[in-house]
């Protein structure tokens, strides 16, 4: 979705965050996982602000309004 232009500012950090969260999700029993911005930023080797922007982009990509209509796919 990031490469198709649905969220132009979602880039490498967003993809790396998605992979990091997916890896953490494997250990989750109930589908919830902690998100510590500072620890996540260190794990991604980015600034705290970049980690928060990446999280925001992921949230926006996961909302129904961010999904393109079927005709656009």
C-alpha positions, 0 to 999 in steps of 0.5 A: 500500500505504501508503494501504490501511493495510498499513503505517500509519506509512508516509507521505509520506516513504516514498513520496518515498523510493520515488520517489527510489530508483526514479529511482536504479534507472534508472542501476543496471546490476545492480539494486543502489544505494547508500544513504547515509542522510545524503545521502538525508535531505538529498535528501528534506529530512527528518531522518536518522532519518526517512529510515531509518524510511522505508527500514525501511517500504519493506523491510517492505512488500516482504517476503512477510509484509507482503502481504495474502492474496488474499481481502483485496484 
